[in-house]
């Protein structure tokens, strides 16, 4: 997600506090190079008591091999004088990277390191199942809100190549979007998305806000969520979907090094990019800290919005997904609701 690669979001963030390695001690400058910033409180609940759960130099073979592979040889040595450190908030349980890229380094990562993904390749690789899943989500939201589609105003925050937005517009909803990539913003505008910036979001305007794989990237996620909540209409929904870091954190706290993890386990705690590592519990706490309440959707609406039921290969997935996500929730996909006035 390119949302952290631009000062537009960082302008809403609080100024960085004095550097510390813990709540009470000053940081050793050798731990954090000039290109990095230090987080001294939880970025979700803003609490100060923290526990360090893992550390490894960026010069280690495991991290260097990951950076080389992930960025296809484009990674520089900018982070080499810093440590990869995971801290955990003692209050809400969020794990997060203590040392994170400053704005200039973020620009380097997202503009020079990250391999480009052109629209044609992205569009070509999107499957029928993926489009069906988007349709199910949009149908569920419209039914949950109980409004005609034309009366539903939605915000797609970090819309990328606009797959979700286009699906919502196909159902007749009015869709606005925030996206910091100029190329993707231009594409979104070309397909009918009303472009907005975070600062310009109108208060209490949106019935639904969609965020997909965004909050794990943000340097100050609480500041961004507070702004989105202000833009949410009373009784409106916000979807937050982020990688589930529980397995990755268990393994790394159990003695495995970052380099020994599988590719799937590295992803939720990826150095420099996935700087917030959520569990279901910490994601729910994050929403509650911003004044939201988690929603358990009705089974009727979930199953009524499901398509592909008559195909046997889809039946088990369609039947199991609502139970897995909303009856015994352990994953990091949560609908939150702003309280009605």
TORKOL-4160 file (C-alpha; in steps of 0.2 Angstrom, whole numbers, padded with zeros to 4 digits, m for minus):
341
<pt num="1" X="0000" Y="0000" Z="0000"/>
<pt num="2" X="0007" Y="0017" Z="m0005"/>
<pt num="3" X="m0002" Y="0027" Z="0008"/>
<pt num="4" X="0013" Y="0030" Z="0019"/>
<pt num="5" X="0024" Y="0036" Z="0005"/>
<pt num="6" X="0017" Y="0054" Z="0005"/>
<pt num="7" X="0017" Y="0068" Z="0017"/>
<pt num="8" X="m0002" Y="0070" Z="0015"/>
<pt num="9" X="m0005" Y="0057" Z="0029"/>
<pt num="10" X="0010" Y="0062" Z="0039"/>
<pt num="11" X="0003" Y="0079" Z="0041"/>
<pt num="12" X="m0011" Y="0073" Z="0052"/>
<pt num="13" X="0001" Y="0064" Z="0063"/>
<pt num="14" X="0007" Y="0070" Z="0080"/>
<pt num="15" X="0025" Y="0076" Z="0081"/>
<pt num="16" X="0037" Y="0063" Z="0085"/>
<pt num="17" X="0041" Y="0062" Z="0104"/>
<pt num="18" X="0059" Y="0062" Z="0111"/>
<pt num="19" X="0068" Y="0047" Z="0106"/>
<pt num="20" X="0068" Y="0033" Z="0119"/>
<pt num="21" X="0072" Y="0014" Z="0120"/>
<pt num="22" X="0058" Y="0012" Z="0133"/>
<pt num="23" X="0046" Y="0022" Z="0143"/>
<pt num="24" X="0060" Y="0029" Z="0154"/>
<pt num="25" X="0077" Y="0028" Z="0145"/>
<pt num="26" X="0085" Y="0038" Z="0131"/>
<pt num="27" X="0089" Y="0029" Z="0115"/>
<pt num="28" X="0106" Y="0024" Z="0110"/>
<pt num="29" X="0108" Y="0033" Z="0093"/>
<pt num="30" X="0117" Y="0018" Z="0086"/>
<pt num="31" X="0100" Y="0008" Z="0087"/>
<pt num="32" X="0091" Y="0021" Z="0075"/>
<pt num="33" X="0099" Y="0028" Z="0060"/>
<pt num="34" X="0096" Y="0046" Z="0054"/>
<pt num="35" X="0083" Y="0039" Z="0041"/>
<pt num="36" X="0072" Y="0032" Z="0054"/>
<pt num="37" X="0060" Y="0038" Z="0068"/>
<pt num="38" X="0057" Y="0031" Z="0085"/>
<pt num="39" X="0040" Y="0026" Z="0092"/>
<pt num="40" X="0039" Y="0029" Z="0111"/>
<pt num="41" X="0021" Y="0025" Z="0113"/>
<pt num="42" X="0008" Y="0013" Z="0106"/>
<pt num="43" X="0002" Y="0020" Z="0089"/>
<pt num="44" X="m0015" Y="0013" Z="0092"/>
<pt num="45" X="m0020" Y="0017" Z="0110"/>
<pt num="46" X="m0006" Y="0030" Z="0113"/>
<pt num="47" X="m0001" Y="0021" Z="0129"/>
<pt num="48" X="0017" Y="0022" Z="0135"/>
<pt num="49" X="0021" Y="0005" Z="0144"/>
<pt num="50" X="0029" Y="m0006" Z="0131"/>
<pt num="51" X="0038" Y="m0023" Z="0131"/>
<pt num="52" X="0051" Y="m0027" Z="0118"/>
<pt num="53" X="0048" Y="m0044" Z="0110"/>
<pt num="54" X="0061" Y="m0046" Z="0097"/>
<pt num="55" X="0076" Y="m0037" Z="0089"/>
<pt num="56" X="0088" Y="m0041" Z="0075"/>
<pt num="57" X="0100" Y="m0030" Z="0065"/>
<pt num="58" X="0095" Y="m0025" Z="0048"/>
<pt num="59" X="0112" Y="m0031" Z="0043"/>
<pt num="60" X="0108" Y="m0049" Z="0047"/>
<pt num="61" X="0108" Y="m0062" Z="0034"/>
<pt num="62" X="0089" Y="m0065" Z="0036"/>
<pt num="63" X="0084" Y="m0047" Z="0034"/>
<pt num="64" X="0096" Y="m0043" Z="0020"/>
<pt num="65" X="0090" Y="m0059" Z="0010"/>
<pt num="66" X="0072" Y="m0054" Z="0013"/>
<pt num="67" X="0075" Y="m0036" Z="0007"/>
<pt num="68" X="0085" Y="m0042" Z="m0008"/>
<pt num="69" X="0071" Y="m0054" Z="m0013"/>
<pt num="70" X="0056" Y="m0043" Z="m0008"/>
<pt num="71" X="0062" Y="m0028" Z="m0018"/>
<pt num="72" X="0070" Y="m0037" Z="m0032"/>
<pt num="73" X="0087" Y="m0030" Z="m0029"/>
<pt num="74" X="0081" Y="m0012" Z="m0027"/>
<pt num="75" X="0084" Y="m0010" Z="m0008"/>
<pt num="76" X="0098" Y="0002" Z="m0003"/>
<pt num="77" X="0108" Y="0001" Z="0013"/>
<pt num="78" X="0098" Y="0016" Z="0021"/>
<pt num="79" X="0092" Y="0005" Z="0036"/>
<pt num="80" X="0108" Y="m0004" Z="0039"/>
<pt num="81" X="0113" Y="0006" Z="0054"/>
<pt num="82" X="0097" Y="0002" Z="0063"/>
<pt num="83" X="0089" Y="m0012" Z="0072"/>
<pt num="84" X="0073" Y="m0021" Z="0068"/>
<pt num="85" X="0064" Y="m0020" Z="0084"/>
<pt num="86" X="0046" Y="m0027" Z="0088"/>
<pt num="87" X="0037" Y="m0019" Z="0104"/>
<pt num="88" X="0021" Y="m0024" Z="0111"/>
<pt num="89" X="0009" Y="m0012" Z="0120"/>
<pt num="90" X="0005" Y="m0018" Z="0138"/>
<pt num="91" X="m0012" Y="m0010" Z="0137"/>
<pt num="92" X="m0020" Y="m0015" Z="0120"/>
<pt num="93" X="m0008" Y="m0029" Z="0115"/>
<pt num="94" X="m0003" Y="m0021" Z="0098"/>
<pt num="95" X="0014" Y="m0027" Z="0092"/>
<pt num="96" X="0023" Y="m0014" Z="0081"/>
<pt num="97" X="0040" Y="m0009" Z="0074"/>
<pt num="98" X="0048" Y="0003" Z="0086"/>
<pt num="99" X="0060" Y="0011" Z="0073"/>
<pt num="100" X="0051" Y="0016" Z="0057"/>
<pt num="101" X="0056" Y="0025" Z="0041"/>
<pt num="102" X="0055" Y="0044" Z="0041"/>
<pt num="103" X="0046" Y="0053" Z="0027"/>
<pt num="104" X="0061" Y="0054" Z="0015"/>
<pt num="105" X="0065" Y="0036" Z="0018"/>
<pt num="106" X="0047" Y="0031" Z="0015"/>
<pt num="107" X="0048" Y="0040" Z="m0002"/>
<pt num="108" X="0063" Y="0030" Z="m0006"/>
<pt num="109" X="0055" Y="0014" Z="m0002"/>
<pt num="110" X="0039" Y="0017" Z="m0011"/>
<pt num="111" X="0046" Y="0026" Z="m0026"/>
<pt num="112" X="0062" Y="0017" Z="m0029"/>
<pt num="113" X="0062" Y="0000" Z="m0020"/>
<pt num="114" X="0044" Y="m0007" Z="m0022"/>
<pt num="115" X="0042" Y="m0015" Z="m0039"/>
<pt num="116" X="0029" Y="m0007" Z="m0050"/>
<pt num="117" X="0012" Y="m0016" Z="m0053"/>
<pt num="118" X="0004" Y="m0009" Z="m0068"/>
<pt num="119" X="m0015" Y="m0009" Z="m0070"/>
<pt num="120" X="m0015" Y="m0021" Z="m0085"/>
<pt num="121" X="m0006" Y="m0035" Z="m0075"/>
<pt num="122" X="m0017" Y="m0032" Z="m0059"/>
<pt num="123" X="m0033" Y="m0032" Z="m0069"/>
<pt num="124" X="m0028" Y="m0048" Z="m0079"/>
<pt num="125" X="m0024" Y="m0058" Z="m0063"/>
<pt num="126" X="m0040" Y="m0054" Z="m0054"/>
<pt num="127" X="m0050" Y="m0069" Z="m0054"/>
<pt num="128" X="m0069" Y="m0073" Z="m0054"/>
<pt num="129" X="m0068" Y="m0078" Z="m0036"/>
<pt num="130" X="m0060" Y="m0062" Z="m0031"/>
<pt num="131" X="m0074" Y="m0052" Z="m0040"/>
<pt num="132" X="m0087" Y="m0063" Z="m0032"/>
<pt num="133" X="m0080" Y="m0059" Z="m0015"/>
<pt num="134" X="m0080" Y="m0040" Z="m0018"/>
<pt num="135" X="m0098" Y="m0042" Z="m0024"/>
<pt num="136" X="m0103" Y="m0051" Z="m0008"/>
<pt num="137" X="m0095" Y="m0037" Z="0003"/>
<pt num="138" X="m0104" Y="m0023" Z="m0006"/>
<pt num="139" X="m0121" Y="m0032" Z="m0006"/>
<pt num="140" X="m0119" Y="m0035" Z="0013"/>
<pt num="141" X="m0115" Y="m0017" Z="0017"/>
<pt num="142" X="m0130" Y="m0011" Z="0007"/>
<pt num="143" X="m0142" Y="m0023" Z="0015"/>
<pt num="144" X="m0135" Y="m0019" Z="0033"/>
<pt num="145" X="m0137" Y="m0001" Z="0030"/>
<pt num="146" X="m0155" Y="m0003" Z="0024"/>
<pt num="147" X="m0154" Y="0011" Z="0011"/>
<pt num="148" X="m0156" Y="0011" Z="m0007"/>
<pt num="149" X="m0139" Y="0009" Z="m0016"/>
<pt num="150" X="m0141" Y="0027" Z="m0023"/>
<pt num="151" X="m0143" Y="0034" Z="m0006"/>
<pt num="152" X="m0127" Y="0025" Z="0001"/>
<pt num="153" X="m0111" Y="0036" Z="0001"/>
<pt num="154" X="m0095" Y="0026" Z="0002"/>
<pt num="155" X="m0077" Y="0030" Z="0005"/>
<pt num="156" X="m0063" Y="0019" Z="m0001"/>
<pt num="157" X="m0048" Y="0024" Z="0008"/>
<pt num="158" X="m0032" Y="0018" Z="m0001"/>
<pt num="159" X="m0042" Y="0012" Z="m0016"/>
<pt num="160" X="m0027" Y="0006" Z="m0026"/>
<pt num="161" X="m0033" Y="0001" Z="m0044"/>
<pt num="162" X="m0051" Y="0003" Z="m0038"/>
<pt num="163" X="m0057" Y="m0015" Z="m0039"/>
<pt num="164" X="m0068" Y="m0013" Z="m0024"/>
<pt num="165" X="m0074" Y="0005" Z="m0029"/>
<pt num="166" X="m0079" Y="0000" Z="m0046"/>
<pt num="167" X="m0089" Y="m0015" Z="m0039"/>
<pt num="168" X="m0098" Y="m0003" Z="m0027"/>
<pt num="169" X="m0102" Y="0009" Z="m0041"/>
<pt num="170" X="m0109" Y="m0005" Z="m0051"/>
<pt num="171" X="m0122" Y="m0008" Z="m0037"/>
<pt num="172" X="m0127" Y="0011" Z="m0039"/>
<pt num="173" X="m0117" Y="0018" Z="m0024"/>
<pt num="174" X="m0109" Y="0035" Z="m0024"/>
<pt num="175" X="m0090" Y="0032" Z="m0020"/>
<pt num="176" X="m0077" Y="0044" Z="m0015"/>
<pt num="177" X="m0059" Y="0039" Z="m0013"/>
<pt num="178" X="m0042" Y="0043" Z="m0006"/>
<pt num="179" X="m0026" Y="0037" Z="m0014"/>
<pt num="180" X="m0009" Y="0044" Z="m0014"/>
<pt num="181" X="m0002" Y="0036" Z="m0030"/>
<pt num="182" X="m0004" Y="0049" Z="m0044"/>
<pt num="183" X="m0005" Y="0035" Z="m0057"/>
<pt num="184" X="m0019" Y="0026" Z="m0047"/>
<pt num="185" X="m0028" Y="0042" Z="m0042"/>
<pt num="186" X="m0029" Y="0046" Z="m0061"/>
<pt num="187" X="m0036" Y="0029" Z="m0065"/>
<pt num="188" X="m0049" Y="0030" Z="m0051"/>
<pt num="189" X="m0054" Y="0047" Z="m0057"/>
<pt num="190" X="m0056" Y="0040" Z="m0074"/>
<pt num="191" X="m0068" Y="0027" Z="m0069"/>
<pt num="192" X="m0079" Y="0039" Z="m0059"/>
<pt num="193" X="m0072" Y="0040" Z="m0041"/>
<pt num="194" X="m0073" Y="0057" Z="m0033"/>
<pt num="195" X="m0055" Y="0060" Z="m0027"/>
<pt num="196" X="m0053" Y="0067" Z="m0009"/>
<pt num="197" X="m0038" Y="0070" Z="0003"/>
<pt num="198" X="m0038" Y="0064" Z="0021"/>
<pt num="199" X="m0038" Y="0083" Z="0026"/>
<pt num="200" X="m0053" Y="0087" Z="0016"/>
<pt num="201" X="m0065" Y="0073" Z="0021"/>
<pt num="202" X="m0082" Y="0080" Z="0026"/>
<pt num="203" X="m0088" Y="0077" Z="0043"/>
<pt num="204" X="m0102" Y="0063" Z="0046"/>
<pt num="205" X="m0103" Y="0061" Z="0027"/>
<pt num="206" X="m0100" Y="0043" Z="0023"/>
<pt num="207" X="m0112" Y="0028" Z="0027"/>
<pt num="208" X="m0097" Y="0016" Z="0024"/>
<pt num="209" X="m0078" Y="0017" Z="0024"/>
<pt num="210" X="m0068" Y="0003" Z="0016"/>
<pt num="211" X="m0050" Y="0001" Z="0021"/>
<pt num="212" X="m0041" Y="m0015" Z="0014"/>
<pt num="213" X="m0023" Y="m0018" Z="0019"/>
<pt num="214" X="m0020" Y="0000" Z="0024"/>
<pt num="215" X="m0018" Y="0001" Z="0043"/>
<pt num="216" X="m0003" Y="m0010" Z="0045"/>
<pt num="217" X="0007" Y="0002" Z="0035"/>
<pt num="218" X="0003" Y="0019" Z="0044"/>
<pt num="219" X="0015" Y="0027" Z="0055"/>
<pt num="220" X="0002" Y="0035" Z="0065"/>
<pt num="221" X="m0014" Y="0024" Z="0063"/>
<pt num="222" X="m0024" Y="0031" Z="0077"/>
<pt num="223" X="m0023" Y="0049" Z="0070"/>
<pt num="224" X="m0029" Y="0042" Z="0053"/>
<pt num="225" X="m0043" Y="0032" Z="0061"/>
<pt num="226" X="m0049" Y="0047" Z="0072"/>
<pt num="227" X="m0051" Y="0057" Z="0056"/>
<pt num="228" X="m0060" Y="0043" Z="0047"/>
<pt num="229" X="m0072" Y="0041" Z="0062"/>
<pt num="230" X="m0076" Y="0060" Z="0061"/>
<pt num="231" X="m0080" Y="0057" Z="0042"/>
<pt num="232" X="m0092" Y="0042" Z="0046"/>
<pt num="233" X="m0110" Y="0046" Z="0048"/>
<pt num="234" X="m0119" Y="0041" Z="0064"/>
<pt num="235" X="m0124" Y="0022" Z="0063"/>
<pt num="236" X="m0111" Y="0020" Z="0048"/>
<pt num="237" X="m0099" Y="0006" Z="0046"/>
<pt num="238" X="m0080" Y="0005" Z="0044"/>
<pt num="239" X="m0072" Y="m0010" Z="0038"/>
<pt num="240" X="m0054" Y="m0013" Z="0043"/>
<pt num="241" X="m0044" Y="m0028" Z="0036"/>
<pt num="242" X="m0026" Y="m0030" Z="0040"/>
<pt num="243" X="m0014" Y="m0045" Z="0040"/>
<pt num="244" X="m0016" Y="m0057" Z="0055"/>
<pt num="245" X="0001" Y="m0057" Z="0064"/>
<pt num="246" X="m0003" Y="m0069" Z="0078"/>
<pt num="247" X="0006" Y="m0084" Z="0070"/>
<pt num="248" X="0021" Y="m0074" Z="0065"/>
<pt num="249" X="0023" Y="m0067" Z="0082"/>
<pt num="250" X="0021" Y="m0083" Z="0091"/>
<pt num="251" X="0035" Y="m0091" Z="0080"/>
<pt num="252" X="0047" Y="m0076" Z="0082"/>
<pt num="253" X="0044" Y="m0075" Z="0101"/>
<pt num="254" X="0046" Y="m0094" Z="0102"/>
<pt num="255" X="0064" Y="m0092" Z="0096"/>
<pt num="256" X="0064" Y="m0092" Z="0077"/>
<pt num="257" X="0073" Y="m0078" Z="0068"/>
<pt num="258" X="0065" Y="m0068" Z="0055"/>
<pt num="259" X="0075" Y="m0076" Z="0042"/>
<pt num="260" X="0069" Y="m0093" Z="0047"/>
<pt num="261" X="0051" Y="m0089" Z="0044"/>
<pt num="262" X="0041" Y="m0094" Z="0029"/>
<pt num="263" X="0036" Y="m0081" Z="0016"/>
<pt num="264" X="0018" Y="m0081" Z="0023"/>
<pt num="265" X="0024" Y="m0078" Z="0041"/>
<pt num="266" X="0036" Y="m0064" Z="0036"/>
<pt num="267" X="0023" Y="m0054" Z="0027"/>
<pt num="268" X="0013" Y="m0048" Z="0042"/>
<pt num="269" X="0028" Y="m0042" Z="0051"/>
<pt num="270" X="0038" Y="m0036" Z="0036"/>
<pt num="271" X="0052" Y="m0024" Z="0040"/>
<pt num="272" X="0049" Y="m0006" Z="0035"/>
<pt num="273" X="0032" Y="m0008" Z="0028"/>
<pt num="274" X="0020" Y="m0019" Z="0039"/>
<pt num="275" X="0025" Y="m0008" Z="0054"/>
<pt num="276" X="0009" Y="m0012" Z="0064"/>
<pt num="277" X="0006" Y="m0031" Z="0068"/>
<pt num="278" X="m0012" Y="m0034" Z="0073"/>
<pt num="279" X="m0021" Y="m0048" Z="0081"/>
<pt num="280" X="m0040" Y="m0049" Z="0082"/>
<pt num="281" X="m0040" Y="m0043" Z="0100"/>
<pt num="282" X="m0028" Y="m0029" Z="0096"/>
<pt num="283" X="m0038" Y="m0024" Z="0081"/>
<pt num="284" X="m0054" Y="m0023" Z="0091"/>
<pt num="285" X="m0046" Y="m0013" Z="0105"/>
<pt num="286" X="m0040" Y="m0001" Z="0091"/>
<pt num="287" X="m0057" Y="0002" Z="0085"/>
<pt num="288" X="m0064" Y="0004" Z="0103"/>
<pt num="289" X="m0051" Y="0016" Z="0107"/>
<pt num="290" X="m0057" Y="0027" Z="0093"/>
<pt num="291" X="m0075" Y="0026" Z="0099"/>
<pt num="292" X="m0081" Y="0012" Z="0088"/>
<pt num="293" X="m0090" Y="m0004" Z="0092"/>
<pt num="294" X="m0087" Y="m0020" Z="0083"/>
<pt num="295" X="m0102" Y="m0027" Z="0073"/>
<pt num="296" X="m0107" Y="m0045" Z="0072"/>
<pt num="297" X="m0117" Y="m0045" Z="0056"/>
<pt num="298" X="m0133" Y="m0055" Z="0054"/>
<pt num="299" X="m0131" Y="m0072" Z="0046"/>
<pt num="300" X="m0146" Y="m0069" Z="0035"/>
<pt num="301" X="m0137" Y="m0054" Z="0027"/>
<pt num="302" X="m0121" Y="m0063" Z="0026"/>
<pt num="303" X="m0128" Y="m0078" Z="0017"/>
<pt num="304" X="m0140" Y="m0068" Z="0007"/>
<pt num="305" X="m0126" Y="m0058" Z="m0001"/>
<pt num="306" X="m0116" Y="m0074" Z="m0005"/>
<pt num="307" X="m0115" Y="m0079" Z="m0023"/>
<pt num="308" X="m0109" Y="m0096" Z="m0031"/>
<pt num="309" X="m0119" Y="m0106" Z="m0018"/>
<pt num="310" X="m0124" Y="m0119" Z="m0031"/>
<pt num="311" X="m0106" Y="m0123" Z="m0036"/>
<pt num="312" X="m0100" Y="m0137" Z="m0024"/>
<pt num="313" X="m0082" Y="m0130" Z="m0023"/>
<pt num="314" X="m0089" Y="m0114" Z="m0017"/>
<pt num="315" X="m0102" Y="m0121" Z="m0005"/>
<pt num="316" X="m0090" Y="m0125" Z="0010"/>
<pt num="317" X="m0081" Y="m0108" Z="0009"/>
<pt num="318" X="m0098" Y="m0098" Z="0008"/>
<pt num="319" X="m0105" Y="m0108" Z="0023"/>
<pt num="320" X="m0089" Y="m0108" Z="0033"/>
<pt num="321" X="m0083" Y="m0090" Z="0031"/>
<pt num="322" X="m0097" Y="m0081" Z="0041"/>
<pt num="323" X="m0094" Y="m0093" Z="0056"/>
<pt num="324" X="m0075" Y="m0091" Z="0055"/>
<pt num="325" X="m0076" Y="m0072" Z="0054"/>
<pt num="326" X="m0090" Y="m0067" Z="0065"/>
<pt num="327" X="m0095" Y="m0081" Z="0077"/>
<pt num="328" X="m0078" Y="m0086" Z="0083"/>
<pt num="329" X="m0068" Y="m0071" Z="0077"/>
<pt num="330" X="m0049" Y="m0073" Z="0078"/>
<pt num="331" X="m0045" Y="m0065" Z="0061"/>
<pt num="332" X="m0041" Y="m0047" Z="0057"/>
<pt num="333" X="m0056" Y="m0042" Z="0047"/>
<pt num="334" X="m0068" Y="m0032" Z="0057"/>
<pt num="335" X="m0083" Y="m0021" Z="0054"/>
<pt num="336" X="m0085" Y="m0007" Z="0066"/>
<pt num="337" X="m0100" Y="0004" Z="0069"/>
<pt num="338" X="m0101" Y="0022" Z="0074"/>
<pt num="339" X="m0114" Y="0024" Z="0087"/>
<pt num="340" X="m0130" Y="0033" Z="0081"/>
<pt num="341" X="m0134" Y="0050" Z="0088"/>
